[in-house]
Amino acid sequence: MRRVILAAAWAAIAATVLAAPLGAGSRLPERIALPNNFQPEGIAISEKGTFYVGSIPTGAIYRGSVKTGQGEIINPGGPGRASIGVELDDGKLFVAGGGTGKGFVYSARSGDLLATHTFFTPTAPGQTFVNDVAIARGGAYFTDSIRQFLYRVGRGGVTAIPLTGDIQYVAGFNVNGIEAARDGKALIIVQSNLGKLFKVNPRSGVAREITLNEPVTNGDGLLLDGKTLYVVQNFNNRVAVVKLDRRLSSGRVVTHITDPDFDVPTTIDDFGKAIFAVNGRFRPQGTPPPTEFWLAQFRKVGGDRDHDDHDDDDD
């Protein structure tokens, strides 16, 4: 059976993880197949183990179980839609719409499209890329990798929040993944092209850099587990494990996780001590995309919390 490969620090912990196969004690599939040609990107997993994955080119939504590996498409998507980052909250799926400049809201139960929010209307390709989403204090916060803004969807509608402070956008893909911290009082974002992390005030948009011992270049999806932050480094085919300080002012990359089942992982979410990664399998422009896609399971490294078994309202 395959095993997680841990590089760099934490030799003692690495030895413990390497001593047991990934599936040991978890009874969860190590690999979950997605529909052929689905071209996935984002993932959200409920406390019951129901997962939701979106399709980049069509905006389709696939729902399955991390316990059985079985699932189905609950929304086929359609013209003018895309699905990048996905977040689950209160029975609703919040979906980042990439180059459409929009955010979409779906029913997690029925798959019905409930709302469409327009953040920016592009007049040409490459003007916007709404990339990821996190829930904090009653609002959904969306990142844009091209425009230096966060977009908040809340009771007052849509608010564009300029990102200021220590952050500065440069050429290429900038802010990508986002996570809520401190009960929603702060947001953590990753600037993919520069490999930097920032703590952001969700009201003002002021970003303060989280100093690191090494950059997390190609940072994509984020998962915060207590003070442990998992940063997917997509084209590096690995996940950086970052230990954050209490103030979220500094962090240390303590190890990297690689896995034979990684093929340009994009986003991750957890279920208990297991983490599931979406494989985007991105290829150079002009190259035909692969037809097969899957989720890859790996295990937490010194995680700080587990899911419990209380009911969620996703099904």
N, C-alpha and C positions, 0 to 999 in steps of 0.2 A: 504494500500500500504506500501511497505517496506521503511525504512528510513536508511540513513547513521548513524552509531554509532560512535561518536568521543570520544576518551578517552584522559585523562590527561588535558593539558592546554587549553588556549583559551576558557574559559567558555562562554564568551559572543558570540564569533563566533560560537561555538558549538551549543549554544541555537538557534541561527538563522538558522543554517543548519538543525538541527533536527526539526525545526518547519515546514519544507516543504518537501514533498516527493521528491525522487530523480528525478522523471520525470517532476516535476512541471516546466512549462515554457520551457522545453527543447524540447518536442515533439519528443524525440529520444527513441528508445527501451531501456528499463532498462536491458534487457537480450537478447543476440543474440546467437542463436544456431549455432554451427559449425557441420560439417559432423560427423556422428558416427565413432568412432575408429580413429579420426584424430590425437590425441595426439599432441596438439599445444604447442607452446612456445613463439615465437616472434610476435610482431605486429607493423605495421606502418600505420598511417592514413594520407591521403592527405588533403589539404585544402578544397576540395570538399566534403569530408566525405567518400571517398572510403578507405576501410581498406584492409590490406594484412596480412595474418597469415600463418606461415609455420608449417609443420608437422615434428616432431623430427625424427621418424624412417624412413620416406620415402623421405623427402625433398620436398614433394608436397607444392604447393602454392594455397591458397584459397583467392579469392577476393570478397568483399561484400560491402554493404553500411550501414553506421551507422544510416542513416536516415530511411531506410526501413527494415533493418535486413536481406535482401535477398542477395544471392551470389552464387558463383560457383567455382569449382576448375579450375584454368587456367594453371596449370602444374602438372602432376601426380607424379612428382619425378621419382626416379629410383635407381638402385643399385649403391652403392658408394656415395650416397648423403644423406644429413641430413639438417634440417633447425632449427636453434636455434634463435639467434637475427636477426631482420629484420630492414632495414632502407631504406627509399625511397628518391631518389634524382634525379632530372632531368629526370624523366620518367624511371628510373632504380631502381630495387630492389637489394640491397646488403644484402647477407645472410651469416651468420656465420654457418660453417659446422660442429661444434662439434668435435666428435672424428675422423672425416675424416682428420682433419688438413688442411682443405680447406676453401676458401670463394667462394661463387657463385654470379653471377650477372645475373639477369633476366630482360626481358622487362616487365614493369608494364602494358603495353597495351596488348601485345599478350601472355605473360607468357613464351615466348621462353627463353631458357638458352643461354645467350650471351657470358659468359666467366666463366672459372674455374681457380682460383688462388690457387696454392699449397704453403702453408706456412711451413708445416712440414709433413714429411712422417713417420707415426708411424710404428714400427715393432712389437708392442704388444699393447694390450688395456691399456688405462690409461696413455699414454705418452703425450697426447695433448687433449685440448678441447677448440676449437675456439667458444667463447660463445656469444659475442655481437659485435655490430658495430655502429659507428657514423661517420658522415661526417663533416670534418673540413678543410677549406681552400683548397678545390679541391681534397682532399684525403679521402679515406675511411679507418678508423682505427678500427681494430679488436682486441678484447681481447682474451687472452688464460688463462684459469683457472688453467692450470697445468704448463706451461712454462712461465717464467718471462719475457715476451715480449709483445709488441704491434706489429701488422703487419699493414703496410701502403700500400694501393693500390692506385697508382697515375699514372701520365704520365710516370714516370720512371720505372714502373713495381712494383714489390713487394719489400718492405724493411722491414726487421726485426729490431725493435727498442728495445734494452734491457731496462727494467724498472729498474731505479736506484734511489738513494736518500733515502727517508725515508721508502720506501716499502721493505718488505722482505717476500717472499713466505714461507709458512709452509705446513705441511701435510694437505691434503684435497683440497677443491675447493677454490681457491683464487680469483683473479679478475674476476668479472662477468660483471655487467652493465657498460655502458659508455655513456657520454653525452658531447657535445661540448659546450663551454662557451666562452664569450668575443669574439663573432664573429669568433670563431675557433682558437683564440690565445691560448686557454687552453682547456684541457680535464678534465672531472671529472670521476673518476672510483670508484667502491666500491669493497673492499676486503671482500667477502662474509663470509668466515669462521671466521674472526676477527672482523667483523662489523665496518671496518674503511673506511673513504672516503679520497681520495687524489686528489689534483690538479696536472696535468701532463703537462709538456711542450711537445707539439706534435713533435717537432723537435729532442730534445735531449733525451726524455724519462725520464727526472728527475722528480720524484714524491715527492711532499711535502704534508704531512698529514694535512688534515682539522680537527682541533681538535673539538670534539663533547662533549656534556654534557652526552651522553649515546651512547653505540655502536648500530649500525644498523645491528645486526647479521642476517645472512641469506639474506643479501641484494642481490637483483636480478636486475630487470630492473629499470632504472632511467628515470625521466622526469624532466627537468629543465624549470621552468616557471618564468622568471625574476630572482629573488634571492630566489625563493622558489623551493626546490628540493624535489620531491616525490621519495621515496626509497621503492620499493616493498620488503617486508620481507616474502619470499615465505612460508616457513614452519611455520611461526608465524601467517599466515593468516591475514596480515594487511599491511598497507602502512604507513611508517613514513614520517611525514612532517617536513622538515628541513629548517630553515631560515638561509641563508648564509650571511656572511658579504661581504663587497664590494671587498675585496682582495681575497676572497675564501680561507682564511686562517683558519677560524673557522665557526662553525655552531651550531645551537641549535635545537634539536628535540622538537618541540612545541606541537605536538599532534600525535596521531595515528588514522588512519581510518580503521575501520572494516566494514564488510558488510555480510549479510546472504548469499549472492551469491558468496562469496569468497570460493574457494576450492583449496588451494595452488596456489595463483596467481603468475605469473612469470614476465610478462612484461606489460607495459602500454604505451598508447599514448593518446593525447588529441584532442578534436574537440570543439572549443569554450570553454565553462565552464565545459564541460563534459569530463571525463576521462574513457577510456575503458580498463579493465584488462583482460588478457588471464588467464584462469584457467588451469594450467597444471595437476591438480588432481594427483600428484605423489603419489605412494603407495610403501610400502616396497618391496625390491627385492624379487622375487618369488611369489608376489601377482598379480593375474590377473589385468591388467589395466582396469579402467572404460571404458564404451563404449560411454557415452554422454559427450560432451564438449561444453563450451559456453564462451562468453564475458560478463562481468559484468560492468554496468555503475555506476559510482559514480561521485560526484561533487567536483570541486576545492574548496580549503579552502584558501580564501584571495589571489587568483591568481592575477598575474600582467599583463597578456595580454590575448587577445582572438585571434582566427583566424578571418580573414576577408573573404569576399566572392569572392575575385578575382580568376580567373581561374588558375588551375594547369594543368600539361601536363600528367596526369596519365591515362586519358581515352579519 
